[in-house]
Amino acid sequence: MISRRTGLAATAAALLTGASAPTATAAPRNRPGLGDRLQEDVDAIVATGATGVLAEVQSARGRTTARAGSAGPAAGHHPVPWDAYYRIGSDTKTFTATLALQLVGEGRLALTDTVERWLPGAVRGNGNDGRRITVADLLRQTSGLNDYLAVSPDAADVFTPAGYLRSRFRTTTPEDQLKAALSRPPLWVPDAGAPAPQRRWGYSNTNYVVAGLIIERVTGNSWAREIHDRIVEPLGLRHTFTPGTSPYLPGPTATAHTWFPGRTRPTDTTLASGGGADGSVISTTHDHGVFLRALLSGRLLRPAELAAMKETVVAEDWIDVPGVRYGLGIAWRPVAGIDGGIWFHGGTHLGIVSESGVTPDGSRAATSATFTLRMGDPAQDAQDAAARRLVDRALTG
């Protein structure tokens, strides 16, 4: 997963997918009008230079899908499969936050619990102090912990084709990721005893590494098992799973293309491994939409915990959109024509960008996967803007 903040320095990577040839699948039946508009919007994303795009809109009236571009040379330049698998990147954080809030609703965990309570001595050194960081700080990105991806000694090496090839089978444990983050002084240290929520915000994948470790300590089970038992199986998400250490992705999928800085041609970055509670879930546009609608409609969390998830702080410099606020594993932004704005997160891998959104009541969700990432290229900004426009138009239509 890669941070969504602008600037190459903030996009330190843990690596990504594997592909196989597509299988023939029939297109879902689309609603008149909405299907045409969605097709225009996926075409607009490809027009920015993306190789392939898949999108879906869901509501109680059914689903509408569209695709554009191709699945890439490894897939014989066929269209992107309708049910293509892809790594959803940091959209995984919404799953992890949901797990934590379910435990809160069961009385087994509290948002005011400190990291120290559940992981004694795990967050110490160089000024880092788990006694002053709460579970809410982790989930809301207000902990001040460094992003392990950004401070990893070999982070810069990942941003070259040769570095990617060396790293694509490499895996690191959550403990190793946390150790890397703690090798630097924190950006700030919150006051766990303050009555008001922390307001200083900074995106860090480390927060969700620690949250995953706490979930495992509370439940006695792996984070992956909790994802399956609490979300995947109850919602019938037959195409959503956690890959563990495997670098491979099941078919059908599409080639993930990454334009590394200074390169004149893209690299196929489809095969690799990495990530955990901060960004490893594999899914489809359909399953992802089902999850988002279930979450916002109250099927996964009790009212009190869903309300807590929606308690936000200002998230400046995260994405190029004014008014963005970050809650517990989910973010909010205003959208013209939608009362109450939309909820979203988004995720980025080498070669993959997941963009999505859901209405406040969960009545409609839009999900998309774009199989192209350009590092340090202004064209990426145009691609991202086109993907957000797709989400906005889908949710206001």
C-alpha positions as CSV (number, residue, x, y, z in Angstrom):
1,M,0.0,0.0,0.0
2,I,1.2,3.5,-0.7
3,S,0.2,6.7,1.1
4,R,-2.3,8.8,-0.8
5,R,-0.5,12.0,0.3
6,T,1.0,14.1,-2.6
7,G,4.7,13.9,-3.2
8,L,7.0,11.0,-3.9
9,A,8.6,11.1,-0.5
10,A,5.2,10.2,1.1
11,T,4.7,7.2,-1.2
12,A,6.9,4.6,0.3
13,A,5.7,1.2,-0.9
14,A,5.1,-2.4,0.2
15,L,4.5,-4.5,-2.8
16,L,1.8,-5.9,-4.7
17,T,-0.1,-8.1,-7.0
18,G,0.2,-11.0,-9.4
19,A,-1.8,-11.7,-12.5
20,S,-3.1,-14.5,-14.7
21,A,-5.1,-14.5,-18.0
22,P,-8.7,-13.3,-17.9
23,T,-11.7,-15.5,-18.1
24,A,-14.7,-14.7,-20.1
25,T,-17.5,-13.3,-18.0
26,A,-20.8,-11.6,-19.0
27,A,-21.4,-7.9,-18.2
28,P,-24.0,-7.2,-15.6
29,R,-27.2,-5.7,-16.8
30,N,-26.9,-1.9,-16.6
31,R,-29.5,0.8,-15.8
32,P,-30.2,3.0,-18.8
33,G,-28.6,6.5,-18.5
34,L,-26.4,5.6,-15.5
35,G,-24.5,3.0,-17.6
36,D,-23.8,5.6,-20.3
37,R,-22.6,8.1,-17.8
38,L,-20.4,5.6,-16.1
39,Q,-18.9,4.5,-19.4
40,E,-18.1,8.1,-20.2
41,D,-16.3,8.4,-16.9
42,V,-14.1,5.2,-17.2
43,D,-13.3,6.4,-20.7
44,A,-12.2,9.7,-19.3
45,I,-9.8,8.0,-16.9
46,V,-8.2,6.0,-19.7
47,A,-7.9,9.3,-21.6
48,T,-5.5,10.5,-19.0
49,G,-3.1,7.6,-20.0
50,A,-4.4,4.8,-17.7
51,T,-4.2,1.3,-19.3
52,G,-7.3,-0.2,-17.9
53,V,-10.2,0.7,-15.6
54,L,-13.2,-1.1,-14.1
55,A,-16.0,0.5,-12.1
56,E,-19.3,-0.4,-10.5
57,V,-22.2,1.4,-9.0
58,Q,-24.5,-0.3,-6.5
59,S,-27.9,0.5,-5.0
60,A,-31.1,-1.2,-4.0
61,R,-32.1,-1.0,-7.7
62,G,-29.1,-3.2,-8.8
63,R,-25.6,-2.7,-10.1
64,T,-24.2,-0.9,-13.1
65,T,-20.7,-1.5,-14.4
66,A,-18.3,-0.1,-17.0
67,R,-14.8,-0.8,-18.2
68,A,-12.3,0.8,-20.5
69,G,-8.8,0.1,-21.8
70,S,-7.2,-3.3,-21.7
71,A,-6.0,-5.9,-19.2
72,G,-2.5,-5.4,-20.6
73,P,0.0,-7.5,-22.6
74,A,0.3,-10.3,-20.0
75,A,-3.5,-10.8,-20.5
76,G,-3.3,-10.7,-24.3
77,H,-4.7,-7.1,-24.4
78,H,-8.2,-8.4,-23.7
79,P,-10.6,-6.0,-21.9
80,V,-10.3,-5.7,-18.2
81,P,-12.4,-8.7,-16.8
82,W,-15.7,-7.7,-15.3
83,D,-14.9,-9.5,-12.0
84,A,-11.2,-8.6,-11.9
85,Y,-9.4,-9.2,-8.6
86,Y,-7.1,-6.4,-7.3
87,R,-5.5,-5.3,-4.1
88,I,-7.6,-2.5,-2.6
89,G,-4.6,-1.1,-0.7
90,S,-5.4,1.3,2.1
91,D,-9.1,0.7,1.6
92,T,-8.1,-2.2,3.9
93,K,-8.0,0.3,6.8
94,T,-11.7,0.6,6.7
95,F,-12.0,-3.2,7.3
96,T,-9.5,-3.0,10.2
97,A,-11.3,-0.1,11.8
98,T,-14.6,-1.9,11.5
99,L,-13.1,-5.0,13.3
100,A,-11.8,-2.8,16.1
101,L,-15.2,-1.0,16.5
102,Q,-17.0,-4.3,16.6
103,L,-14.8,-5.3,19.6
104,V,-15.6,-1.9,21.2
105,G,-19.3,-2.7,20.8
106,E,-18.8,-6.0,22.5
107,G,-17.1,-4.3,25.4
108,R,-13.8,-6.1,24.8
109,L,-11.9,-3.0,23.7
110,A,-12.2,0.8,24.3
111,L,-11.3,3.6,22.0
112,T,-9.7,5.2,25.1
113,D,-7.5,2.2,25.8
114,T,-3.8,2.9,25.3
115,V,-1.5,0.9,23.1
116,E,0.5,0.2,26.3
117,R,-2.5,-1.6,27.8
118,W,-2.6,-4.2,25.0
119,L,1.0,-4.2,23.8
120,P,3.1,-3.5,26.9
121,G,6.5,-2.0,26.0
122,A,5.9,-2.4,22.2
123,V,5.8,1.3,21.4
124,R,8.9,2.8,23.2
125,G,12.2,4.4,22.3
126,N,13.3,7.5,20.5
127,G,10.5,9.5,22.3
128,N,7.8,7.1,21.1
129,D,5.4,6.3,24.0
130,G,2.5,3.8,23.7
131,R,1.2,5.0,27.1
132,R,0.1,8.3,25.4
133,I,-1.4,6.8,22.3
134,T,-5.0,5.5,22.3
135,V,-6.8,3.1,20.0
136,A,-8.7,6.1,18.7
137,D,-5.4,7.8,17.9
138,L,-4.4,4.8,15.8
139,L,-7.6,4.5,13.9
140,R,-8.0,8.3,13.3
141,Q,-4.3,8.8,12.3
142,T,-3.6,11.2,15.2
143,S,-0.9,9.1,16.9
144,G,2.2,10.9,15.6
145,L,3.9,7.6,14.8
146,N,6.1,7.6,11.7
147,D,5.0,5.7,8.6
148,Y,7.2,2.6,8.5
149,L,7.1,2.8,4.7
150,A,8.6,6.3,4.6
151,V,11.4,5.6,7.1
152,S,12.4,2.1,6.0
153,P,16.1,2.0,5.1
154,D,15.3,0.5,1.7
155,A,12.3,2.6,0.8
156,A,14.0,4.6,-1.9
157,D,15.2,1.4,-3.6
158,V,11.6,0.3,-4.1
159,F,11.1,3.3,-6.5
160,T,13.1,1.8,-9.3
161,P,12.4,-1.1,-11.6
162,A,15.4,-3.0,-10.3
163,G,14.4,-2.3,-6.7
164,Y,10.9,-3.6,-7.4
165,L,12.3,-6.8,-8.8
166,R,14.4,-7.4,-5.7
167,S,11.5,-6.6,-3.4
168,R,8.5,-8.3,-5.0
169,F,8.8,-11.6,-3.0
170,R,10.0,-9.9,0.2
171,T,7.7,-10.0,3.3
172,T,8.1,-8.2,6.6
173,T,6.4,-9.0,9.9
174,P,4.3,-6.4,11.7
175,E,6.9,-6.4,14.4
176,D,9.6,-5.5,11.9
177,Q,7.4,-2.8,10.4
178,L,6.8,-1.3,13.9
179,K,10.5,-1.5,14.7
180,A,11.3,0.6,11.5
181,A,8.7,3.2,12.6
182,L,10.1,3.4,16.1
183,S,13.7,4.0,14.8
184,R,12.8,7.7,14.4
185,P,11.4,10.1,16.9
186,P,7.6,10.6,16.6
187,L,6.2,13.5,14.7
188,W,4.4,14.4,17.9
189,V,3.2,12.7,21.1
190,P,-0.5,12.9,21.9
191,D,-1.8,13.3,25.4
192,A,-3.8,10.2,26.2
193,G,-5.3,11.8,29.2
194,A,-6.8,14.8,27.4
195,P,-10.6,14.8,27.5
196,A,-11.0,16.0,23.8
197,P,-9.9,13.9,20.8
198,Q,-6.5,14.7,19.3
199,R,-6.7,17.1,16.4
200,R,-3.2,16.9,14.9
201,W,-3.4,14.6,12.0
202,G,-0.8,12.7,9.9
203,Y,-1.3,9.6,7.7
204,S,0.8,6.7,8.8
205,N,0.4,3.0,7.8
206,T,2.1,2.2,11.2
207,N,-1.1,3.1,13.0
208,Y,-2.9,0.2,11.4
209,V,-0.1,-2.2,11.8
210,V,-0.4,-1.5,15.6
211,A,-4.2,-1.7,15.4
212,G,-3.9,-5.2,13.8
213,L,-1.6,-6.3,16.6
214,I,-4.1,-5.1,19.2
215,I,-7.0,-6.9,17.4
216,E,-5.0,-10.1,17.6
217,R,-4.1,-9.6,21.3
218,V,-7.8,-8.9,22.2
219,T,-9.3,-11.8,20.2
220,G,-6.5,-14.4,20.4
221,N,-6.9,-14.9,16.6
222,S,-5.1,-13.6,13.6
223,W,-6.2,-10.4,12.0
224,A,-6.9,-12.4,8.8
225,R,-9.2,-14.8,10.6
226,E,-11.1,-11.9,12.2
227,I,-11.6,-10.3,8.8
228,H,-13.0,-13.5,7.4
229,D,-15.2,-14.4,10.4
230,R,-16.6,-11.0,11.1
231,I,-16.9,-9.4,7.6
232,V,-16.2,-11.6,4.6
233,E,-18.3,-14.6,5.6
234,P,-21.3,-12.7,7.1
235,L,-21.6,-10.5,4.0
236,G,-21.0,-13.3,1.5
237,L,-18.0,-11.7,0.0
238,R,-16.9,-14.7,-2.1
239,H,-14.2,-12.7,-3.9
240,T,-12.5,-11.0,-0.9
241,F,-9.6,-12.4,1.0
242,T,-6.3,-11.8,2.7
243,P,-3.3,-13.3,0.9
244,G,-0.9,-13.7,3.7
245,T,2.7,-13.9,2.4
246,S,1.7,-15.1,-1.1
247,P,2.7,-12.7,-3.9
248,Y,0.2,-14.1,-6.3
249,L,-3.3,-12.9,-7.2
250,P,-6.0,-15.2,-8.6
251,G,-7.5,-14.7,-12.0
252,P,-9.1,-13.0,-13.6
253,T,-7.2,-9.7,-13.1
254,A,-5.3,-7.2,-15.2
255,T,-1.7,-6.1,-15.5
256,A,-0.6,-3.5,-12.9
257,H,1.5,-0.8,-14.6
258,T,3.8,1.5,-12.7
259,W,5.7,4.4,-14.2
260,F,8.7,4.9,-12.0
261,P,10.3,8.3,-11.6
262,G,12.3,9.3,-14.7
263,R,11.4,6.3,-16.7
264,T,10.0,6.5,-20.3
265,R,8.0,3.3,-20.1
266,P,6.0,1.5,-17.5
267,T,7.0,-1.6,-15.5
268,D,4.7,-4.5,-15.0
269,T,4.4,-4.5,-11.1
270,T,1.7,-7.2,-10.9
271,L,3.7,-9.7,-8.9
272,A,4.8,-9.1,-5.3
273,S,3.8,-9.3,-1.7
274,G,3.4,-7.1,1.3
275,G,1.1,-5.4,3.7
276,G,-1.3,-6.6,6.4
277,A,-3.9,-4.8,8.5
278,D,-2.8,-1.6,6.8
279,G,-3.4,-2.6,3.2
280,S,-3.4,-6.3,2.1
281,V,-7.0,-7.1,1.3
282,I,-7.8,-8.4,-2.2
283,S,-11.3,-7.9,-3.5
284,T,-13.4,-6.9,-6.5
285,T,-15.3,-3.8,-7.3
286,H,-18.5,-5.7,-6.6
287,D,-17.5,-7.1,-3.2
288,H,-16.0,-3.7,-2.1
289,G,-19.2,-2.0,-2.9
290,V,-21.2,-4.6,-0.9
291,F,-18.9,-3.9,2.1
292,L,-19.2,-0.2,1.9
293,R,-23.0,-0.3,1.7
294,A,-23.3,-2.7,4.6
295,L,-21.0,-0.6,6.8
296,L,-22.7,2.7,6.2
297,S,-26.2,1.2,6.5
298,G,-25.4,-0.2,9.9
299,R,-25.2,-3.9,9.2
300,L,-21.7,-4.2,10.6
301,L,-21.6,-1.8,13.5
302,R,-24.0,-0.7,16.2
303,P,-25.2,2.9,16.0
304,A,-22.8,4.1,18.7
305,E,-19.8,2.6,17.1
306,L,-20.8,3.8,13.6
307,A,-21.2,7.3,15.0
308,A,-17.8,7.1,16.6
309,M,-16.3,6.1,13.2
310,K,-17.8,9.3,11.7
311,E,-16.2,11.6,14.3
312,T,-13.6,13.3,12.1
313,V,-10.6,15.6,12.2
314,V,-9.3,17.8,9.4
315,A,-7.0,15.9,7.1
316,E,-4.9,18.5,5.2
317,D,-2.6,17.6,2.4
318,W,-3.9,14.1,2.0
319,I,-5.6,14.3,-1.3
320,D,-6.1,17.3,-3.6
321,V,-9.7,18.0,-2.5
322,P,-10.9,20.8,-0.1
323,G,-12.8,20.0,3.1
324,V,-11.5,16.4,3.6
325,R,-11.9,15.1,7.1
326,Y,-10.7,11.7,8.5
327,G,-12.6,9.5,11.0
328,L,-11.9,6.0,12.2
329,G,-10.6,4.3,9.1
330,I,-12.9,6.2,6.8
331,A,-12.8,9.8,5.5
332,W,-15.5,12.3,4.5
333,R,-15.6,15.0,1.8
334,P,-18.2,17.4,0.5
335,V,-19.8,16.7,-2.9
336,A,-22.1,19.1,-4.6
337,G,-25.6,17.6,-4.9
338,I,-25.3,15.1,-2.0
339,D,-26.6,16.2,1.3
340,G,-24.1,15.1,4.0
341,G,-21.3,14.6,1.5
342,I,-19.8,11.1,0.9
343,W,-17.6,8.7,2.8
344,F,-14.6,7.1,1.3
345,H,-11.0,6.0,1.8
346,G,-9.1,4.9,-1.2
347,G,-6.0,2.9,-1.7
348,T,-2.8,2.9,-3.9
349,H,-0.4,0.1,-4.8
350,L,2.3,-0.1,-7.3
351,G,0.3,-0.2,-10.5
352,I,-3.2,0.0,-8.9
353,V,-5.4,2.8,-7.6
354,S,-8.6,2.0,-5.8
355,E,-11.1,4.9,-5.7
356,S,-14.6,4.6,-4.1
357,G,-17.3,6.3,-2.2
358,V,-20.6,5.7,-0.4
359,T,-23.5,7.8,0.6
360,P,-24.0,8.5,4.3
361,D,-26.9,6.1,4.6
362,G,-25.3,3.4,2.5
363,S,-27.9,3.5,-0.1
364,R,-25.4,3.8,-3.0
365,A,-21.8,3.0,-3.4
366,A,-19.3,3.5,-6.3
367,T,-16.1,1.5,-6.6
368,S,-13.3,1.6,-9.2
369,A,-9.9,0.1,-9.9
370,T,-7.4,1.7,-12.3
371,F,-4.5,-0.5,-13.2
372,T,-1.9,2.3,-13.6
373,L,0.2,4.4,-11.2
374,R,2.6,7.2,-12.3
375,M,5.1,8.2,-9.6
376,G,5.9,11.9,-9.5
377,D,4.1,12.5,-12.8
378,P,1.4,15.3,-13.1
379,A,-0.6,12.9,-15.2
380,Q,-1.3,11.0,-12.0
381,D,-3.1,14.0,-10.6
382,A,-5.3,14.1,-13.7
383,Q,-6.0,10.4,-13.4
384,D,-7.0,10.7,-9.7
385,A,-9.2,13.7,-10.4
386,A,-11.0,11.7,-13.2
387,A,-11.6,8.8,-10.8
388,R,-13.0,11.1,-8.1
389,R,-15.3,12.7,-10.7
390,L,-16.5,9.2,-11.6
391,V,-17.4,8.5,-7.9
392,D,-19.1,11.9,-7.5
393,R,-21.2,11.6,-10.6
394,A,-22.2,8.0,-9.8
395,L,-23.3,8.9,-6.3
396,T,-25.3,12.0,-7.4
397,G,-27.0,10.3,-10.4
